[in-house]
Amino acid sequence: GYAIVVVQLPDGASLARTDAVIEKASKIIKGIPGVRNAIAFAGFNGATFTNASNSGVVFVPFQPFAERIKNGQTANSIIGQVYG
């Protein structure tokens, strides 16, 4: 499984600011048990599939289910940790 995290900063936010937020989010997400990786794009709105300097998206693939479930790492529990 996987999750998609959409990041939206205020209108007019620079791409550099958005990139900093995306990088920080990716680092936190990668540290969550059950997450395999975090693939991030600053400047891309994952909800509308358009480019915008104040938007970003992080694709979050999970570890295989058979590995995660041993530790109770369901998709919902991982997503809950992402959104804190």
Phi and psi in degrees as a GROMACS rama.xvg file:
@    title "Ramachandran Plot"
@    xaxis  label "Phi"
@    yaxis  label "Psi"
@TYPE xy
-158.259  165.99  TYR-2
-129.282  157.805  ALA-3
-121.1  123.152  ILE-4
-106.024  121.271  VAL-5
-101.239  130.516  VAL-6
-113.696  132.179  VAL-7
-133.416  114.12  GLN-8
-93.3803  169.923  LEU-9
-59.2045  152.812  PRO-10
-52.7845  138.833  ASP-11
87.5749  -3.90465  GLY-12
-62.5507  140.745  ALA-13
-74.6798  158.778  SER-14
-62.8721  -35.9902  LEU-15
-62.7209  -41.7233  ALA-16
-65.3872  -44.1492  ARG-17
-62.7221  -42.335  THR-18
-60.4347  -40.3383  ASP-19
-63.2057  -41.1315  ALA-20
-66.616  -43.8479  VAL-21
-62.244  -43.0642  ILE-22
-62.5193  -42.7816  GLU-23
-64.5943  -44.6224  LYS-24
-61.6496  -43.1395  ALA-25
-61.2032  -42.148  SER-26
-62.6778  -43.8376  LYS-27
-64.0279  -46.0745  ILE-28
-61.7977  -41.9428  ILE-29
-61.8642  -22.8897  LYS-30
-85.127  -2.92719  GLY-31
-83.2372  126.921  ILE-32
-57.5015  136.706  PRO-33
96.9558  -10.9349  GLY-34
-91.7506  130.533  VAL-35
-85.3595  -36.4479  ARG-36
-167.617  175.231  ASN-37
-141.309  118.604  ALA-38
-109.987  115.94  ILE-39
-118.861  148.114  ALA-40
-136.217  115.85  PHE-41
-87.6547  142.631  ALA-42
90.8273  5.54242  GLY-43
-122.8  126.743  PHE-44
-90.4577  109.096  ASN-45
-69.8904  -17.2673  GLY-46
-83.9344  -37.0264  ALA-47
-110.299  -5.95625  THR-48
56.7761  40.1035  PHE-49
-121.505  165.29  THR-50
-91.8429  135.93  ASN-51
-157.685  133.257  ALA-52
-63.9576  -21.6667  SER-53
-98.471  11.8166  ASN-54
-122.491  157.626  SER-55
-159.232  166.254  GLY-56
-143.793  144.073  VAL-57
-125.771  120.509  VAL-58
-90.6091  129.302  PHE-59
-122.963  90.8892  VAL-60
-76.04  139.57  PRO-61
-92.2505  161.56  PHE-62
-61.7054  158.618  GLN-63
-54.9601  144.405  PRO-64
-53.7683  -43.859  PHE-65
-59.6588  -31.3436  ALA-66
-80.0182  -38.9947  GLU-67
-71.8141  -41.1439  ARG-68
-65.9626  -26.2945  ILE-69
-58.1852  -31.2993  LYS-70
-105.721  12.9506  ASN-71
70.9487  24.5371  GLY-72
-91.9178  80.515  GLN-73
-79.6216  166.476  THR-74
-58.41  -43.355  ALA-75
-63.5136  -38.7879  ASN-76
-68.7596  -36.6293  SER-77
-67.2944  -46.2791  ILE-78
-60.7097  -39.7073  ILE-79
-59.1365  -37.8299  GLY-80
-71.6182  -35.036  GLN-81
-61.0038  -44.5323  VAL-82
-90.3135  0.918098  TYR-83
